[in-house]
């Protein structure tokens, strides 16, 4: 091993060690006679290691700057892979979730599909959509918004905002209406929409290598989760009919849009 430097400044060496490791340099720290040695494991890295040490000496804050840069890049990548509608609907879901946590049933009643167990609110048609914004636990909303961001963002970036809006309306209404007729008005969540987007990407792409093509393992996982919902082995309440209705609506939309051949944005 090659000794790169010796110091008694533990915090300084800790930062330098973290900087070198983050750049892939194989180093370690050992103590000798009350001092700390920074050791290089492979001599082939020496030139690069000394260059990085010089950079660190010139600017000890370089680690924090690089980490901040990575965070900004991650945020930029997340934004780049979505459009404004994906972000707005995700934000609405987040705000509604806060309202549910703070306001409880008093707040929820404004978003459920109907005040009746037998009649749809045809005089207030927006309520056919609003249950999609309701989520009742952190796990519920995180799971749904992850897939909404992943699937909805891809669709919006590739086909455009109007197509994503049409899919959201179609799959949300399909899922909500079917679930209402099966179990009544007390349900909520974006899961039916998520399954709709899954079905859309699946059948829109088919065997073609489009940007919407999904890994087979993902499709199998989601379909397996759908089937498990009907077995009563899951530890959570699942709106099975909403999932299935959303999936069927999305599949039909995928086949239809594939035949219409809209012009992709790239």
C-alpha positions in Angstrom: 0.0 0.0 0.0 1.1 3.6 -0.7 0.9 6.3 2.0 -0.7 9.4 0.4 -0.6 11.7 3.4 -0.3 11.8 7.2 -2.3 14.1 9.5 -3.6 14.5 13.0 -6.8 16.3 11.8 -9.4 13.5 12.0 -12.4 15.5 10.6 -10.3 16.7 7.7 -9.1 13.2 6.8 -12.7 11.8 7.2 -13.9 14.3 4.5 -11.0 13.6 2.3 -11.5 9.9 2.6 -15.2 10.2 1.7 -14.2 12.4 -1.3 -11.7 9.8 -2.6 -14.1 6.9 -2.1 -16.9 8.7 -3.9 -14.6 9.0 -6.9 -13.8 5.3 -6.9 -10.3 5.5 -5.3 -9.5 2.4 -3.2 -8.1 4.0 0.0 -8.3 3.3 3.8 -7.2 5.0 7.0 -4.9 3.6 9.7 -3.5 5.0 12.9 0.2 5.1 13.6 1.9 6.7 16.6 -1.0 9.0 17.3 -1.3 10.1 13.6 -3.6 9.1 10.8 -2.3 7.7 7.5 -4.3 7.8 4.3 -3.3 4.6 2.4 -3.8 3.8 -1.3 -4.4 0.1 -2.0 -3.5 0.1 -5.7 -0.6 2.1 -7.1 -2.3 2.4 -10.5 -4.7 4.9 -8.9 -1.9 7.1 -7.5 -1.9 9.9 -10.1 -5.7 10.2 -10.0 -5.7 10.1 -6.2 -3.1 12.9 -5.9 -5.1 15.0 -8.4 -8.2 14.6 -6.4 -6.3 15.4 -3.2 -5.1 18.7 -4.7 -8.6 19.5 -5.7 -9.8 18.9 -2.2 -7.0 21.0 -0.7 -7.9 23.9 -3.0 -11.6 23.6 -2.1 -12.5 21.4 1.0 -16.2 22.1 0.3 -16.0 20.2 -3.0 -17.7 17.1 -1.5 -20.7 19.1 -0.5 -20.8 21.0 -3.8 -20.7 17.7 -5.8 -23.4 16.1 -3.6 -25.6 19.2 -4.1 -25.0 19.0 -7.8 -26.0 15.3 -7.8 -29.2 16.2 -6.0 -30.0 19.0 -8.4 -29.3 16.6 -11.3 -31.6 14.0 -9.8 -34.4 16.6 -9.4 -33.8 17.8 -13.0 -34.1 14.2 -14.3 -37.3 13.6 -12.4 -38.8 16.8 -13.9 -37.5 16.1 -17.4 -39.3 12.7 -17.6 -42.7 14.2 -16.9 -45.0 17.0 -18.1 -47.0 19.6 -16.3 -50.1 17.4 -16.1 -48.2 14.6 -14.4 -46.9 17.0 -11.8 -50.2 18.9 -11.2 -52.2 15.7 -10.6 -49.4 14.4 -8.3 -49.5 17.7 -6.4 -53.3 17.6 -6.1 -53.1 14.0 -4.6 -50.5 15.2 -2.1 -52.6 18.2 -1.0 -55.8 16.1 -0.8 -53.8 13.5 1.3 -52.8 16.3 3.8 -56.5 17.3 3.9 -57.5 13.7 4.6 -55.0 13.4 7.5 -56.1 16.7 9.0 -59.8 16.8 8.2 -60.7 13.1 8.4 -64.2 12.0 7.3 -65.4 15.6 7.1 -62.9 16.3 4.4 -63.2 12.9 2.7 -66.9 13.3 2.0 -66.2 16.1 -0.5 -64.2 13.6 -2.6 -66.1 10.4 -2.5 -68.0 9.5 -5.6 -71.5 9.9 -4.2 -73.5 10.5 -1.0 -75.8 7.6 -2.0 -75.1 3.9 -2.2 -77.3 3.4 -5.2 -77.2 6.6 -7.4 -74.3 8.2 -9.3 -73.9 12.0 -8.9 -74.9 12.9 -12.5 -75.7 16.4 -11.4 -72.1 16.8 -10.1 -70.2 14.8 -12.7 -66.7 15.8 -11.4 -67.3 13.5 -8.5 -66.9 10.6 -11.0 -63.2 11.6 -11.0 -62.5 12.9 -7.4 -62.1 9.5 -5.7 -58.8 9.0 -7.7 -57.3 11.9 -5.6 -58.1 10.2 -2.3 -55.5 8.2 -0.4 -55.8 7.0 3.2 -52.2 6.1 4.2 -48.6 7.1 3.4 -48.0 3.7 1.8 -51.1 4.0 -0.4 -50.2 7.4 -1.8 -46.4 6.7 -2.2 -47.1 3.5 -4.1 -49.7 5.1 -6.4 -47.8 8.3 -7.1 -44.6 6.4 -7.9 -46.3 4.5 -10.6 -48.3 7.6 -11.8 -45.1 9.5 -12.1 -43.3 6.7 -13.9 -46.1 5.6 -16.3 -48.0 8.9 -16.7 -44.8 10.9 -17.1 -43.6 8.6 -19.9 -47.0 8.8 -21.7 -47.1 12.6 -21.4 -43.6 13.1 -22.6 -44.0 10.7 -25.6 -47.6 11.3 -26.8 -48.5 14.6 -25.2 -50.6 16.1 -22.4 -53.9 15.7 -24.2 -53.5 11.9 -24.4 -52.5 11.6 -20.8 -55.5 13.7 -19.8 -57.9 11.6 -21.8 -56.4 8.4 -20.3 -56.7 9.8 -16.8 -60.4 10.7 -17.3 -61.2 7.4 -19.0 -59.5 5.1 -16.5 -60.5 7.1 -13.4 -64.2 7.2 -14.4 -64.2 3.5 -15.4 -62.5 2.4 -12.2 -64.6 4.6 -9.9 -68.0 3.7 -11.5 -67.4 0.0 -11.4 -66.1 0.0 -7.9 -69.1 2.1 -6.8 -71.6 -0.4 -8.2 -69.7 -3.3 -6.5 -69.0 -1.8 -3.0 -70.6 1.6 -2.7 -69.0 5.0 -2.4 -66.5 4.5 0.4 -63.3 4.0 -1.6 -60.5 6.1 -3.1 -57.1 6.0 -4.7 -55.2 6.3 -8.0 -54.7 2.5 -8.4 -57.4 2.1 -11.1 -55.7 4.8 -13.1 -52.3 3.2 -12.6 -53.5 -0.1 -13.9 -55.1 1.7 -16.8 -51.8 3.3 -17.7 -50.1 0.0 -17.3 -52.6 -1.6 -19.7 -52.3 1.3 -22.1 -48.5 1.1 -22.3 -48.6 -2.7 -22.6 -51.0 -3.0 -25.6 -50.0 0.3 -27.2 -46.4 -1.0 -27.5 -47.2 -4.7 -28.1 -44.1 -6.2 -29.7 -42.8 -2.8 -30.8 -39.8 -1.2 -29.1 -41.5 2.1 -28.3 -40.5 4.4 -25.3 -43.7 3.1 -23.6 -42.7 -0.5 -23.7 -42.5 -2.0 -20.2 -40.3 -4.8 -18.9 -42.1 -8.1 -18.9 -41.2 -8.6 -15.2 -43.1 -5.4 -14.3 -46.2 -6.5 -16.1 -46.1 -9.9 -14.4 -45.6 -8.3 -11.0 -48.5 -5.9 -11.5 -50.8 -8.6 -12.8 -49.8 -10.9 -10.0 -50.6 -8.1 -7.5 -54.0 -7.8 -9.1 -54.7 -11.5 -8.8 -53.5 -11.6 -5.2 -56.1 -8.9 -4.4 -58.9 -11.4 -5.2 -57.4 -14.1 -2.8 -57.8 -12.1 0.4 -54.2 -12.9 1.4 -53.0 -9.2 1.3 -52.8 -7.3 4.5 -54.5 -4.2 3.1 -58.0 -3.5 1.7 -57.8 -3.6 -2.1 -60.3 -2.1 -4.6 -60.0 -5.1 -6.9 -62.8 -4.1 -9.2 -61.3 -0.6 -9.7 -58.0 -2.2 -10.6 -59.5 -4.6 -13.1 -61.8 -1.9 -14.6 -58.9 0.5 -15.0 -56.7 -2.2 -16.6 -59.4 -3.2 -19.1 -60.1 0.5 -20.0 -56.4 1.1 -20.4 -55.9 -1.9 -22.6 -58.8 -0.9 -24.9 -57.4 2.6 -25.1 -53.9 1.2 -25.9 -55.3 -0.8 -28.8 -57.4 2.1 -30.0 -54.6 4.7 -29.9 -52.2 2.3 -31.6 -54.7 2.1 -34.5 -55.1 5.9 -34.6 -51.3 6.3 -34.9 -50.9 9.7 -33.2 -47.7 11.6 -34.0 -45.2 11.0 -31.1 -43.4 14.1 -29.7 -40.0 12.4 -30.4 
